[in-house]
Amino acid sequence: MAQEQQTDMAVTRDAAPMRQVLIVDDSRAQRLIFARHLRQWGYEIHEAASGREALEICRSREFDLILSDWIMPGMDGLDLCKALRALPRENYSYFILLTSKNEKDAVAEGLNVGADDFLSKPVAPSELRARINAGERLLAKEREVRKARAQLEAAVEALDDGFIYYDADDRLVLANSRYRELYALSGPALVEGARHEDILRYGIARGQYPAATGREEDWLRERLIAHRAQGRTRQQLADGRVLQIVERETADGGRVSLRVDVTALHAAREKAREAEARAVQHNEELRAALTELQKLYDAVDRDLLEARRLQQSLLRKRHHAYDGTQLSLLLQSSGHVGGDMVGAFTISDTRIGVYSIDVSGHGVAAAMLGARIAGLFSGADKSQNIALTLDPRTGESAPLPPHTVASKINDLMLDEFETETYLTIAYADCDLQSGKVKLVQAGHPHPALQRSDGKIEFLGEGGLPIGLIPHAEYMTIETHLNPGDRLFLYTDGVTECETPKGEEYGETGLTLALRKHKDSEGAAFLDALKWELTAWAGKEDFDDDVSGVLLEYAHSPNTSAAQD
């Protein structure tokens, strides 16, 4: 993977890459995450905590790329982009807006003020890198266009014949010196942006066209028709010269025209035929390439469907019973496959471990990492379980404190996994006999604890994500379950589910759902929660993975972690 990344970066840099990057976000944590990735990719990073601070920085220096959050206090990302585009700049800055807005109107609004691209939160590093590479390619193409125009101007200046180019609105774009010499009487009107009809009227008024004398409006109408007809016409000038006019429409609806003598007409026609042949050949090659690309897309889609089946098969059993205590699992990916994973394993005769994992990003890479992390909590071989250790006194496996488990996974991610992705996790060690629960929250949503009387508590203080900061410290939280209580570990796909207007479901929505469906148990509750989220989002396909672990506690003197 590292070799592929280096190759990708090398190709981009050969195409005159961006070097200076400004990150604008009122969240220091978000700036830290993006800065870490961008520095690894070789960019020089500058940061701003607000839109106004960013604008002041941009007044004194220029950046190749500006990565800005949309929603910020004061000047938001939209206003920053608009203000930036109003500044006098020698070079173009590629502007990417970070947003949870994905409505067409919001995207259109961003494009109207000058944004070049959008990234939806949470941002996967692979997608961020791909969008930046796309921006670099776009800027490289822009430089190529400028170079091509300079070459075009040089080429037409070298022509022995007059050359003129009008855009789709019939406004003057380019006229070479030979053309200006031929139409010297119209010279003052030959300014960029002038309308073709106005240039003709100027020439008529100064005797540029003898054939127009006495029938000015009719001649003007005929000339405009001929101009748009892509034909060949002859024209006599006031000095007696007769020109052959050859006009063609450009791909964007404009017009190019040559003023040549009759002897040069054949050569001009041959060049046009050659250009047309090249265009036909190019179109055929393009159609063939698109056909092959569609085949590849179809193959990828089939593979993703198979990957989805394989990921779902990792949850061989979605309901577990432990002498009355019930454990139910929910896993629904937003796409073919996702980065969420949930599960449970046996620690001892009276204890179980349950976990909820959320890998940043979506797609195959996130799903593979999620499966790999879930594999660390192996229930089949306790000696390979990252949450267990061997007690030297008894020779039996013993559980590690949850905060130690989080630290071990963090070290493993940073030291051994070759990935630029991070994850969040909630892991709980549950004693089914005493009701005692020890859990760790590593950047994950706060676990919800609903008491038998309906009262709801949200546990934990957040904690740091896993895979970002070396030697990060985590904390074990302790609580106690009474008969009739239930503990719900879930991913942010639940609380960050949005309405079409962008309103998040949040802990408030989850609290209402827990109260509303207090009497629903196991899979019935999880199905009811999915229906609530579907109604909230106004669609059945969620924008993020939705998953969770529901533990419904019922103490029994003979409670055992042996499953039904």
GULUMVEX-306049 format. One record per residue (C-alpha): residue number from 1; x, y, z. Coordinates in Angstrom, 3 decimals, always signed. Example, Ala and Ser with C-alpha at 12.3 -4.5 7.8 and 13.67 -1.06 7.14 Angstrom:
// residues 2
nr, east, north, up
1, +12.300, -4.500, +7.800
2, +13.670, -1.060, +7.140
***
This chain:
// residues 564
nr, east, north, up
1, +0.000, +0.000, +0.000
2, +2.812, +2.415, +0.952
3, +4.516, +1.855, -2.418
4, +1.245, +2.580, -4.267
5, +0.785, +5.804, -2.285
6, +4.324, +6.932, -3.118
7, +3.745, +6.213, -6.795
8, +0.454, +8.135, -6.735
9, +2.073, +11.130, -5.077
10, +4.991, +11.077, -7.515
11, +2.677, +11.153, -10.525
12, +0.756, +14.101, -9.074
13, +3.873, +16.112, -8.234
14, +5.214, +15.698, -11.754
15, +2.079, +17.568, -12.836
16, +3.034, +20.749, -10.862
17, +1.358, +19.865, -7.539
18, -0.144, +22.018, -4.843
19, +2.363, +22.720, -2.081
20, +0.745, +25.275, +0.259
21, -2.425, +24.211, +2.090
22, -4.624, +26.244, +4.464
23, -6.892, +24.273, +6.833
24, -9.831, +26.273, +8.203
25, -11.924, +24.730, +10.979
26, -13.099, +25.939, +14.382
27, -12.417, +22.409, +15.703
28, -8.795, +21.955, +16.707
29, -9.265, +18.182, +16.632
30, -10.432, +18.321, +13.001
31, -7.491, +20.528, +12.035
32, -5.151, +18.069, +13.770
33, -6.592, +15.138, +11.824
34, -6.347, +16.828, +8.420
35, -2.917, +18.333, +9.128
36, -1.553, +14.946, +10.102
37, -2.625, +13.366, +6.825
38, -1.550, +16.271, +4.622
39, +1.896, +16.513, +6.179
40, +2.367, +12.804, +5.572
41, +1.574, +13.465, +1.916
42, +4.216, +16.169, +1.706
43, +2.206, +19.376, +1.954
44, +3.128, +22.521, +3.889
45, +0.293, +23.200, +6.316
46, -1.135, +26.460, +7.634
47, -4.116, +26.599, +9.971
48, -6.896, +29.045, +10.804
49, -9.514, +28.618, +13.539
50, -12.124, +30.841, +11.855
51, -13.169, +32.230, +8.500
52, -11.984, +35.755, +9.385
53, -8.579, +34.542, +10.481
54, -8.255, +32.598, +7.245
55, -9.246, +35.629, +5.147
56, -6.630, +37.817, +6.863
57, -3.969, +35.195, +6.158
58, -5.060, +35.029, +2.509
59, -4.652, +38.798, +2.130
60, -0.900, +38.444, +2.599
61, -0.153, +35.110, +0.957
62, -1.580, +32.668, -1.556
63, -2.387, +28.997, -1.139
64, -2.740, +26.211, -3.670
65, -5.453, +24.479, -1.645
66, -7.898, +25.730, +0.980
67, -9.715, +23.055, +2.994
68, -12.521, +24.741, +4.938
69, -15.366, +23.623, +7.163
70, -18.743, +24.988, +6.042
71, -20.350, +25.517, +9.450
72, -18.259, +27.878, +11.638
73, -19.111, +30.735, +14.014
74, -18.982, +34.194, +12.470
75, -17.721, +33.926, +8.905
76, -18.612, +30.439, +7.700
77, -16.928, +28.499, +4.895
78, -19.355, +29.826, +2.278
79, -18.687, +33.464, +3.175
80, -14.932, +32.782, +3.301
81, -15.005, +31.304, -0.201
82, -16.987, +34.265, -1.538
83, -14.616, +36.784, +0.077
84, -11.559, +34.892, -1.151
85, -12.769, +34.945, -4.745
86, -13.179, +38.731, -4.486
87, -9.517, +39.203, -3.532
88, -7.039, +40.106, -6.287
89, -5.025, +36.948, -6.890
90, -2.258, +36.046, -9.290
91, -2.887, +32.320, -8.966
92, -5.982, +30.220, -8.458
93, -6.680, +28.563, -5.079
94, -8.567, +25.255, -5.177
95, -11.328, +25.468, -2.513
96, -12.843, +22.352, -0.887
97, -15.796, +22.738, +1.500
98, -16.229, +20.208, +4.319
99, -19.861, +19.715, +5.148
100, -22.588, +17.391, +6.275
101, -24.882, +19.167, +3.779
102, -25.555, +17.031, +0.727
103, -28.709, +18.644, -0.661
104, -28.557, +19.846, -4.262
105, -29.436, +23.427, -3.234
106, -26.561, +23.534, -0.745
107, -24.105, +22.201, -3.318
108, -25.365, +24.705, -5.890
109, -24.970, +27.534, -3.388
110, -21.372, +26.500, -2.744
111, -20.578, +26.294, -6.438
112, -22.135, +29.702, -7.071
113, -19.770, +31.444, -4.669
114, -16.703, +29.708, -6.071
115, -16.231, +26.378, -4.233
116, -14.525, +23.751, -6.392
117, -15.406, +20.577, -4.502
118, -17.184, +19.208, -1.449
119, -16.385, +16.512, +1.104
120, -19.002, +15.043, +3.394
121, -18.143, +14.440, +7.031
122, -16.755, +12.182, +8.342
123, -13.979, +12.434, +5.755
124, -12.074, +9.296, +4.793
125, -8.350, +9.973, +4.197
126, -8.470, +8.040, +0.937
127, -11.329, +10.225, -0.354
128, -9.552, +13.395, +0.820
129, -6.395, +12.408, -1.026
130, -8.374, +11.490, -4.138
131, -10.211, +14.867, -4.156
132, -6.899, +16.745, -3.733
133, -5.363, +14.744, -6.557
134, -8.404, +15.581, -8.678
135, -7.915, +19.256, -7.856
136, -4.272, +19.073, -8.855
137, -5.242, +17.470, -12.136
138, -7.839, +20.214, -12.698
139, -5.315, +22.973, -12.061
140, -2.841, +21.199, -14.323
141, -5.499, +21.176, -17.038
142, -6.133, +24.877, -16.449
143, -2.433, +25.572, -16.955
144, -2.534, +23.468, -20.086
145, -5.486, +25.536, -21.364
146, -3.617, +28.776, -20.703
147, -0.573, +27.358, -22.437
148, -2.720, +26.158, -25.314
149, -4.262, +29.627, -25.704
150, -0.797, +31.184, -25.765
151, +0.245, +28.657, -28.379
152, -2.947, +29.367, -30.343
153, -2.279, +33.094, -30.263
154, +1.299, +32.521, -31.392
155, +0.143, +30.182, -34.125
156, -2.541, +32.478, -35.514
157, -0.158, +35.421, -35.376
158, +2.179, +33.432, -37.614
159, -0.547, +32.920, -40.233
160, -0.345, +34.776, -43.518
161, -4.133, +35.036, -43.462
162, -6.556, +36.823, -41.178
163, -7.944, +34.847, -38.247
164, -10.768, +35.802, -35.895
165, -12.566, +33.906, -33.116
166, -15.977, +34.714, -31.574
167, -17.506, +32.967, -28.544
168, -20.988, +31.434, -28.364
169, -22.485, +34.895, -27.689
170, -20.798, +36.304, -30.817
171, -18.387, +38.383, -28.775
172, -14.816, +38.850, -29.967
173, -12.232, +36.613, -28.290
174, -9.195, +36.844, -30.574
175, -8.146, +38.487, -33.838
176, -4.617, +38.245, -35.231
177, -2.530, +41.092, -36.623
178, -3.160, +40.051, -40.233
179, -6.930, +40.321, -39.668
180, -6.549, +43.756, -38.083
181, -4.453, +44.838, -41.059
182, -7.067, +43.613, -43.543
183, -9.873, +45.365, -41.639
184, -7.941, +48.470, -40.624
185, -11.012, +50.701, -40.969
186, -12.742, +48.588, -38.312
187, -9.648, +48.487, -36.089
188, -10.924, +50.652, -33.194
189, -13.957, +48.340, -32.839
190, -11.857, +45.146, -32.689
191, -11.646, +44.935, -28.910
192, -12.119, +41.795, -26.853
193, -15.767, +41.335, -25.855
194, -17.177, +43.484, -28.685
195, -20.275, +42.057, -30.411
196, -19.827, +40.830, -33.978
197, -22.814, +42.873, -35.184
198, -21.438, +46.063, -33.610
199, -18.064, +45.505, -35.305
200, -19.804, +45.091, -38.673
201, -21.865, +48.275, -38.159
202, -18.707, +50.172, -37.277
203, -17.081, +48.997, -40.520
204, -20.175, +49.820, -42.584
205, -20.213, +53.355, -41.230
206, -16.596, +53.866, -42.314
207, -16.879, +52.352, -45.783
208, -15.137, +49.067, -44.975
209, -17.601, +47.084, -47.126
210, -18.408, +48.574, -50.593
211, -21.118, +45.950, -51.204
212, -23.087, +47.357, -48.266
213, -23.437, +50.846, -49.720
214, -27.101, +51.734, -50.161
215, -28.386, +48.493, -48.627
216, -26.715, +48.516, -45.246
217, -29.372, +46.639, -43.223
218, -29.957, +43.983, -45.888
219, -26.201, +43.423, -46.280
220, -25.793, +43.198, -42.499
221, -28.563, +40.630, -42.213
222, -27.055, +38.507, -45.021
223, -23.581, +38.700, -43.468
224, -24.867, +37.578, -40.061
225, -26.733, +34.630, -41.647
226, -23.607, +33.611, -43.551
227, -21.566, +33.956, -40.356
228, -23.774, +31.456, -38.556
229, -24.165, +29.111, -41.534
230, -20.569, +27.800, -41.402
231, -20.230, +28.344, -45.144
232, -17.800, +29.998, -47.549
233, -18.378, +33.448, -48.893
234, -16.392, +36.071, -50.767
235, -15.987, +39.625, -49.654
236, -14.550, +42.718, -51.300
237, -12.882, +45.335, -49.160
238, -12.620, +49.065, -49.713
239, -9.028, +48.737, -50.993
240, -10.153, +46.289, -53.721
241, -8.917, +43.075, -52.198
242, -11.273, +40.082, -52.385
243, -11.182, +37.660, -49.511
244, -12.489, +34.150, -49.182
245, -14.199, +33.770, -45.777
246, -14.213, +30.257, -44.259
247, -16.230, +29.977, -41.043
248, -16.639, +27.089, -38.613
249, -18.458, +26.556, -35.348
250, -16.369, +25.520, -32.348
251, -17.344, +22.768, -29.897
252, -18.591, +25.363, -27.392
253, -20.848, +27.116, -29.906
254, -18.414, +29.857, -30.902
255, -17.124, +30.756, -34.384
256, -13.672, +30.769, -35.919
257, -13.097, +32.410, -39.265
258, -10.221, +32.644, -41.725
259, -9.803, +35.408, -44.308
260, -7.721, +33.839, -47.059
261, -7.049, +34.380, -50.734
262, -8.424, +31.843, -53.192
263, -5.093, +30.094, -53.649
264, -4.884, +29.250, -49.964
265, -8.430, +27.839, -49.833
266, -7.486, +24.261, -50.721
267, -4.873, +23.994, -47.968
268, -7.305, +25.377, -45.398
269, -9.966, +22.820, -46.418
270, -7.523, +19.923, -46.085
271, -6.555, +21.024, -42.593
272, -10.218, +21.146, -41.603
273, -10.770, +17.626, -42.946
274, -7.781, +16.323, -41.028
275, -9.062, +17.923, -37.822
276, -12.500, +16.395, -38.385
277, -10.970, +12.941, -38.959
278, -8.998, +13.221, -35.729
279, -12.173, +14.173, -33.868
280, -14.039, +11.154, -35.291
281, -11.194, +8.825, -34.325
282, -11.083, +10.353, -30.862
283, -14.842, +9.820, -30.411
284, -14.548, +6.164, -31.442
285, -11.724, +5.618, -28.969
286, -13.727, +7.350, -26.271
287, -16.774, +5.152, -26.869
288, -14.607, +2.034, -26.674
289, -13.029, +3.234, -23.431
290, -16.452, +3.974, -21.910
291, -17.649, +0.476, -22.803
292, -14.654, -1.076, -21.050
293, -15.148, +1.207, -18.068
294, -18.770, +0.101, -17.730
295, -17.643, -3.524, -17.704
296, -15.229, -2.726, -14.907
297, -17.943, -0.923, -12.921
298, -20.242, -3.926, -13.296
299, -17.506, -6.270, -12.064
300, -16.773, -4.037, -9.071
301, -20.486, -3.896, -8.219
302, -20.693, -7.694, -8.222
303, -17.641, -7.926, -5.982
304, -19.119, -5.379, -3.561
305, -22.345, -7.347, -3.293
306, -20.338, -10.446, -2.448
307, -18.312, -8.436, +0.086
308, -21.587, -7.330, +1.724
309, -22.721, -10.941, +2.065
310, -19.370, -11.881, +3.572
311, -19.474, -8.995, +6.058
312, -22.999, -9.883, +7.165
313, -21.915, -13.515, +7.569
314, -19.426, -12.404, +10.250
315, -22.473, -11.957, +12.510
316, -23.394, -15.630, +12.476
317, -25.851, -15.120, +15.316
318, -27.647, -11.845, +16.044
319, -29.325, -12.919, +19.276
320, -27.774, -14.536, +22.360
321, -29.417, -15.644, +25.624
322, -27.575, -16.083, +28.920
323, -29.998, -17.582, +31.483
324, -32.457, -14.759, +30.987
325, -30.076, -11.965, +30.026
326, -30.538, -11.155, +26.317
327, -27.976, -9.788, +23.853
328, -29.080, -8.528, +20.414
329, -26.945, -7.187, +17.546
330, -27.743, -4.672, +14.773
331, -25.570, -4.090, +11.682
332, -26.781, -2.161, +8.625
333, -24.257, -0.667, +6.177
334, -25.019, +2.556, +4.315
335, -23.497, +1.151, +1.107
336, -22.537, -2.277, -0.087
337, -20.143, -2.632, +2.846
338, -19.298, -0.390, +5.781
339, -16.831, +0.181, +8.581
340, -19.119, -0.705, +11.532
341, -18.823, -4.017, +13.406
342, -20.486, -5.311, +16.576
343, -20.102, -8.519, +18.532
344, -19.677, -10.370, +21.832
345, -17.467, -13.082, +23.298
346, -17.293, -15.172, +26.485
347, -14.802, -14.082, +29.132
348, -15.736, -16.660, +31.826
349, -18.725, -18.657, +33.012
350, -20.365, -15.485, +34.339
351, -18.836, -12.696, +32.221
352, -19.055, -11.590, +28.610
353, -17.382, -8.872, +26.550
354, -19.383, -6.788, +24.083
355, -18.076, -4.234, +21.582
356, -19.195, -1.671, +19.025
357, -16.639, -0.530, +16.402
358, -16.872, +2.344, +13.895
359, -14.054, +2.700, +11.342
360, -13.828, +6.128, +9.683
361, -14.950, +6.182, +6.068
362, -16.939, +3.656, +4.077
363, -16.327, +0.978, +1.504
364, -14.170, -2.114, +1.267
365, -11.117, -0.700, +3.076
366, -13.201, +0.356, +6.108
367, -15.033, -2.990, +6.139
368, -11.763, -4.945, +6.043
369, -10.305, -2.945, +8.929
370, -13.528, -3.308, +10.928
371, -13.461, -7.087, +10.421
372, -9.795, -7.207, +11.377
373, -10.360, -5.291, +14.614
374, -13.398, -7.450, +15.439
375, -11.184, -10.485, +14.889
376, -9.006, -9.313, +17.777
377, -11.939, -10.120, +20.092
378, -11.873, -13.777, +19.048
379, -14.337, -15.946, +20.902
380, -12.994, -19.185, +19.467
381, -9.426, -18.934, +20.786
382, -9.092, -17.034, +24.055
383, -5.295, -17.014, +23.776
384, -5.647, -14.779, +20.699
385, -8.224, -12.428, +22.248
386, -6.782, -8.939, +22.752
387, -9.077, -8.353, +25.742
388, -7.770, -11.380, +27.663
389, -4.460, -12.329, +29.235
390, -3.092, -15.482, +30.849
391, -3.174, -15.491, +34.664
392, +0.243, -16.938, +35.693
393, -1.199, -18.164, +39.006
394, -4.059, -20.220, +37.626
395, -3.030, -20.714, +34.018
396, -6.516, -19.503, +33.044
397, -7.378, -16.541, +30.854
398, -8.286, -13.329, +32.696
399, -9.809, -10.086, +31.382
400, -7.721, -6.956, +30.922
401, -9.149, -3.604, +32.072
402, -11.132, -2.021, +29.205
403, -8.835, +1.040, +29.082
404, -5.854, -1.305, +28.610
405, -7.669, -3.026, +25.740
406, -8.212, +0.353, +24.031
407, -4.535, +1.254, +24.505
408, -3.416, -2.068, +23.007
409, -5.597, -1.563, +19.933
410, -4.311, +2.021, +19.568
411, -0.674, +0.817, +19.723
412, -1.451, -1.948, +17.242
413, -3.071, +0.488, +14.807
414, -0.128, +2.902, +14.904
415, +2.738, +0.367, +15.021
416, +1.615, -2.564, +12.891
417, -1.369, -1.644, +10.709
418, -0.426, +0.116, +7.489
419, -3.447, +2.363, +7.354
420, -4.245, +6.055, +7.469
421, -7.705, +5.374, +8.885
422, -8.788, +5.737, +12.500
423, -11.684, +4.234, +14.442
424, -13.820, +4.652, +17.533
425, -14.905, +1.871, +19.880
426, -17.005, +1.159, +22.952
427, -16.047, -2.053, +24.749
428, -17.740, -3.382, +27.901
429, -16.805, -6.196, +30.311
430, -20.145, -7.367, +31.787
431, -20.533, -9.563, +34.880
432, -23.892, -11.280, +34.367
433, -24.063, -12.495, +37.972
434, -23.317, -9.294, +39.870
435, -24.454, -6.786, +37.217
436, -21.150, -4.954, +37.375
437, -20.028, -3.401, +34.067
438, -16.641, -1.960, +33.196
439, -16.398, -0.164, +29.878
440, -14.174, +2.138, +27.819
441, -15.342, +4.834, +25.405
442, -12.723, +5.724, +22.769
443, -14.161, +8.553, +20.663
444, -17.428, +6.588, +20.436
445, -20.957, +7.910, +21.126
446, -21.923, +7.785, +24.810
447, -23.386, +4.332, +25.707
448, -27.034, +4.583, +26.757
449, -28.164, +2.911, +29.990
450, -31.918, +2.592, +30.484
451, -33.011, +1.626, +33.975
452, -35.966, -0.622, +34.635
453, -38.026, +2.412, +35.673
454, -37.382, +4.048, +32.271
455, -34.742, +6.542, +33.411
456, -31.941, +6.971, +30.859
457, -28.288, +7.788, +31.452
458, -25.521, +8.439, +28.898
459, -22.161, +7.139, +30.110
460, -18.597, +8.312, +29.543
461, -16.810, +11.515, +28.606
462, -15.929, +10.786, +24.995
463, -12.292, +9.775, +24.950
464, -9.829, +9.916, +22.055
465, -10.306, +7.987, +18.799
466, -8.027, +5.025, +18.167
467, -5.226, +5.194, +15.606
468, -4.491, +8.931, +15.720
469, -2.293, +9.753, +18.724
470, +0.595, +7.556, +19.975
471, +0.399, +6.541, +23.644
472, -3.098, +7.993, +24.000
473, -4.597, +7.402, +27.440
474, -8.046, +5.910, +27.994
475, -10.259, +5.547, +31.073
476, -12.340, +2.650, +32.372
477, -15.879, +3.590, +33.417
478, -17.783, +1.458, +35.929
479, -21.530, +1.107, +36.343
480, -23.968, -1.440, +37.719
481, -26.929, -3.131, +36.088
482, -30.038, -4.113, +37.996
483, -32.598, -6.629, +36.738
484, -34.665, -4.992, +34.004
485, -31.928, -2.532, +33.003
486, -30.574, -2.476, +29.467
487, -27.289, -1.166, +28.034
488, -27.068, +0.045, +24.426
489, -23.722, +0.529, +22.616
490, -24.176, +2.174, +19.203
491, -22.297, +4.053, +16.470
492, -22.731, +7.672, +15.370
493, -24.855, +6.517, +12.442
494, -27.702, +6.560, +14.963
495, -27.230, +9.971, +16.609
496, -25.943, +11.732, +13.465
497, -28.807, +10.522, +11.257
498, -30.192, +13.682, +9.625
499, -33.518, +14.907, +8.361
500, -33.674, +16.305, +4.806
501, -33.127, +19.728, +6.435
502, -29.918, +18.606, +8.157
503, -31.249, +18.187, +11.726
504, -29.453, +15.410, +13.650
505, -31.309, +12.667, +15.528
506, -28.941, +13.121, +18.483
507, -29.121, +11.744, +21.995
508, -32.499, +13.460, +22.312
509, -33.968, +11.342, +19.533
510, -32.422, +8.166, +20.958
511, -33.823, +8.989, +24.404
512, -37.327, +9.367, +22.950
513, -36.986, +6.072, +21.063
514, -35.824, +4.207, +24.191
515, -38.785, +5.545, +26.158
516, -41.299, +4.994, +23.372
517, -40.217, +1.381, +22.853
518, -39.391, +0.564, +26.472
519, -41.508, -2.574, +26.332
520, -39.963, -3.812, +23.058
521, -37.191, -6.324, +23.590
522, -34.212, -7.592, +21.599
523, -34.596, -7.621, +17.840
524, -38.042, -6.023, +18.153
525, -36.503, -2.914, +19.748
526, -33.692, -2.738, +17.173
527, -36.216, -3.019, +14.327
528, -38.323, -0.284, +15.936
529, -35.236, +1.943, +16.222
530, -34.487, +1.444, +12.511
531, -38.051, +2.465, +11.664
532, -37.666, +5.608, +13.801
533, -34.432, +6.507, +11.976
534, -36.038, +5.841, +8.597
535, -38.898, +8.186, +9.454
536, -36.434, +10.814, +10.703
537, -34.244, +10.648, +7.583
538, -37.194, +10.417, +5.193
539, -35.558, +7.520, +3.335
540, -34.676, +3.867, +3.841
541, -31.010, +4.149, +2.799
542, -28.977, +5.856, +5.503
543, -25.991, +8.144, +4.824
544, -23.880, +6.326, +7.437
545, -23.669, +2.799, +8.824
546, -26.152, +2.062, +11.629
547, -25.175, -0.550, +14.210
548, -25.525, -1.356, +17.898
549, -25.365, -3.887, +20.737
550, -28.346, -4.184, +23.106
551, -27.750, -5.972, +26.451
552, -30.959, -6.580, +28.455
553, -29.987, -7.648, +31.952
554, -31.928, -10.180, +34.041
555, -30.020, -11.451, +37.082
556, -30.297, -15.137, +37.970
557, -28.475, -17.008, +40.753
558, -27.434, -19.521, +38.102
559, -26.456, -16.905, +35.494
560, -23.923, -18.324, +33.088
561, -22.208, -16.927, +30.011
562, -23.008, -20.144, +28.221
563, -25.259, -19.228, +25.308
564, -28.533, -20.800, +24.314
***
